[in-house]
Amino acid sequence: MTTHHSGFQPGDILTRDEIHPVLGGSSYAGICPAVKKKNVLIFSDSEIGKRYGYRDGWLAEDDEIGPIFTYTGTGKRGDQALEGGNSAILNHAQMGRTLHLFIAVGKVAGTGTRQHKYIGTFKVDERKPFETRRAKDELGNDRNVIVFRLRPIVPYIREASETLRPAPESRSRFHETAGRFARAVRRQRRQLQPLTDLDRLEAARDDLADTFQEREAAAGETIGQLEVSMRNRSARLMVDLYNPLHNTVYEPTASAASDSITQALAQLIRARRYLRDLPHDQPLHLMVLAPALPDEDLRELLAEHGIGIVYRNQNGSFSEFEGHSVWSSDPRGFRCADCPVAGN
């Protein structure tokens, strides 16, 4: 990626009239591509975020790579899309552009001119560039938004006041259309750039999830996304396939091979940690959704953790594997045979 020396230091307080002559871009909008200067300028404003029910900021917890700043994309009405400024953020590396992040910090004394603090240069997280969430649009209607995950490049400034607060307790929100939207946005992203092996695995998971959701909808079931605020964490857990009536989480896999199944197992165990104590009429059920029946060893591994399997059979429909029942280590108790039976 081409790195442009900004001339600014992280922590500098600037107006747009001072920023744009140096870095390029327009004097308005939250995302400003600067073609000639090879930059993309990102302006985060908590006051604007409040109007739409979201807040940008640093995640309170770092992962093994380091810190992440979450930034909600552009689009004031209806579902957001990977176009315009959103596309400029996602594809900045391929376009040879540098991301520069600014946070609004007030106004010049005695004027209406906004001031912005320069945070530093960033890049989009390669492993998970974005996630999708629900928020309000400017008309007050619920819609799906794109939340980018940005990683800072040294040097940068990070202050506690710009860090998202961890959730005091686990909470969840169900959105019937958000899972489909998330997969559609990921599909759109894959069409905009050369596919990697990881992209192909993601595509296989998304295709399987779409097929399963369509099949369940045809049978009268409701499947959607569950957005979970995890206690003591500021990050969100997004479950793309959840049946609210049966309190069932489905984790799709790219294949029935060991790596795919064990990754799904880890995701489901994490989901159980935060979902099992939420009130519901039904006990929590966890299911791996696989494109084929895993081998016996993997089936036993899942059964040991109280996790069932729904798999695509030879005629293209879905079946549930009814293996021997094994009590999980979960003190609530759960057996694979207790899972809702998927139609053949």
N, C-alpha and C positions, 0 to 999 in steps of 0.2 A: 504494500500500500504506500502511495506517495504521501510523505509527511510534509506539511507546509508549516514553516516557522511563523507563528502568529505575531510575534512581537509583544504579546501580552503575557503576563505572569498569572498563574492560578491565584485567585483572590483579588485581582484587579476589579474595581468597580467602574463600569463604563456605560455610556449611552449608545444607542444604535448609531448615532451620528459619528461616534468614535470607532465603532466596531466595523461597520460595512465598508468604509474606504480601505481598510486593511485586509479584511477577510472576504469581502464581496457579499453578494446576496442582497435581497430586497430589504426595505426599511419596515416591513410589516410581516405578519405570519409567524407561526411558531416554528416552522421548519423552512429554512431558506437555503436551497441549493445555490452554490456559486460556481458556475461552469468554468469561467475563465480562471478563477483563483484555485480551482480544484478543491473546494471545501463544501461541507454541508453544515450550516449553523443551526443549532437546536436551542430554542428558548423555552425554559420551563417556568411556569407561573402558577403558584399555589392558589391564587385568587380565582383564576380561570378554572382550575381543577375543581374547586369547591362548587362551582355552578353546575358541573356535570357529574358530581359524585365520585371523583377520584382524586388521588394525590400522587404526584411523581416523587421520587426520592430514592435514597440508598436503602437497600435491604439491610436490616440490622445484623444479619448473619452472613459472613463470607462463606463461599464454598472452597474446595481445595485449590482452585485457581486464584481466587481473590474476591474483591468486592464487586458488586453489581448495582448499577443505577437503573431504575425502571422509569420509562418515559412513555406516556400515552400518545399514540399517533394522532394525525390530523383527520378532520372530517367532522362537521358540526351536526349533520342530520343523517339519520339512518345508520346502517352498518358501515363501518370503515372498510377500506379496501387497500390493497397493496398497489397504490398508484400515487402520482404526484410526490409530495414530500415523504410519504411513507415508503415509497419505492426508493427514493433517494437515500434514506437511512439504510434500508436493507441492503442495497447494492453499492454502498459507498466504496467498498474495497475493490470490487470489479471495475468501478469507474475511476479508480485512482484518486479518490477524494478522501479528505480527512474530516472526521466529525469533531466539531467544537461545541461544547455544552456551556450554556449560560443559565443562571437562575435569577429571576427577578427579585430585587431586594428593596424596592421602594422608588421614590422619586427625587429628582434634584430639588433642593430646598427652594420653596417659593414658586415652583413651576409644576406643570403636569407631565414633565418629561420623565419617562421610566428609566431606572437604572438596573443594570444586570451585572451579577458577579460572574467572572470567568472561572469555570471549574477546571477546564483542561481539555485535552484531546481524548477521544474514546474510539472504540471499535465495537461492532455488534458481536455479541457472544456467539461463537461458532457452533457450539453444541446445541443451544436453544436460543435462536435469535429473538423470539418473541413468544408471548402467549396471548390468548384472547380472554376477555372478561366482559361483564355486563356493566353498563353505565347509562346515564341519561344523555339525550341529545339536547340541542338548544330549545326544542319545543317541549321538553319534559318527558319524552317517550323513551322507553327502554330500548337499548340497541346494543350491538356487539362492537367492542373496540379492540384495537391492537395495542398491546403493551410491549414495547421493545426492552430487551435486556442489554444494557450497555456496559462494557468493561473499560475502566480508565487506563490510560497509558501514562506512565510517569513522565513529568511531575503532574500532580493534580492536588486539589484541596477537597477535603471531606470534613464536614462539620456535623455535630450531633443534631443541630436544629433541622438539618435536611435529611435526617434518617427516619425511615418509617417506623412507627411504634409496633412492637410485637402485639399480637392479639392476646388479651387476657384469658380467653377461653376459646375452645374450638367452636366454630359456627359454620353453617353450610347454607348455600343458596342453590336451588335447582333452576336450570334454564333449559327449556326443551330444545331451543334452536342453536344454542351456543356450541355444542359439540360438532354439529354439522358445519357451522361457520368456521370453527377452528380448523377442521380438516380441509375445507374449501380454500382457506387462506394458505395453508401449507402447500396445497396442490398448486395454487397460483404462484407461490414462491419457487417451487421446483421448475415451473415452466419458464421462469425468468433467468435461469442460470444452469450451467452444465451439471448433470447429476453425478453425485458421488455414490459409493456403495452404501453409505449411511442413508442417503436420500432414497435409494431404491428400497431399503428395508422400511423406512418410514412410509413410503408409498404403499407397500404391501400391507402394512398395519392399517393405514387409513382406508384402503379399499375394502379390507375385511370388515372394518367397523361400519362403513357405510352400508355394505350388504346386509350385515346383521341388523342394523337399526331399521332398514327398510323392511326386512322380514318380520321383525317384531311389531312394527307399526301396522303391517298388513294383518297381523294376528290380534290387533286391538291393544297392544301393549304400548306404554309410553317410555321412551328412552331419551335421555338428554344428558347434559353436562352438569356435574356437581362441582361447585366452586367452594373449597374448604379453606377457611381461615384457621390455621393451625395454632393451638395454644402456645404461647411463649415464642412465636416466630412471626416475622413480618412477611415472609414469602407465602404464596398461596399454593394449595394442592389442587390441581385440576383433574377431575375424573371425567373423561369424555363420554363414557357409557355407564349410565346409572338408571336403574328402574326404581322410581320412588315408591311404587305400590308394594313391591316385594323387598325393598331395601337391599338391592343387589347391585354390586359393582362388577363390571366386566372389564378385564384388562386385555386388549388385543395384542397379538404377537405377529411378527413377520413370518415366523415358521414354527414348526414343532420341534426344532433342534434345541439342544441343551441351553445354549447361551440365551436364546429368545425366551425360553420358558423360565429360566432362573431370573432374568431381568423382570419379567412379569410378576414372578413370585415376590421379588423385593418391593415392587410398586404396591402390590396388594397388601403386604404386611405393613407397609407404611400407612396406607389408607386405613387399615383396621385400627391402627394406633389412635387415630384422631376421630374415627367415625363410630367406634363401638359404644362410646358413652353418650352419643347424641340420642335424644328421645325418638322412638319410633315404635309403631305397633308390631313390627316384625323384627326378628333378630337379623343382624347383619350377615349377608351372604357374600362371599368372594368367589369369583369365577375367572379362570383363564379362558380367553376366547382365542382358539387356535385354528389355523387353516387345515390342520389334519390332527389325527389322534397321536399324542406324544407316546414315546415308548414306555414300557412298564416301569422302568426305574424312575422316570420323571413323573409318571402318574402317582407312584408311591410317595415321592418327595412332596408333591402337592397335597396329597391326602394327609400326610403327617402334619401339615400346617392348616388342615381344615379347609382346603381350597379345592373347589370343584373344577370341572372342565366342560366347556361347550366347544365342539369342534365341527368343522365342515366335513360332511361325509361325501362319499363317492358320487351321490346323485346331486350334489350341490347345495343341499339343505343343511340344517344344523342338528346335531344330536348331543345329548349329554352323556358323558361317560359315567356309568354307575358302578364305580369300583367298590372295593371293600371299604367299609366305614372305619375311619380312624379318628379318634378324638384328638383335637388339636390341643396345643398348650394354652390356648385362650381359656381363661377360667369360666367364661360364659358358656363354653361348650359349643361345638359346631361340627356337623358331619356332612360329608360330601352328599350323602343320600338325602339330606334335608334341603338341597338346593332346588329351586324351581326347575321343573323339567322342561327343557326346550323341545319343541315339536320336531318330529322327524321329517 
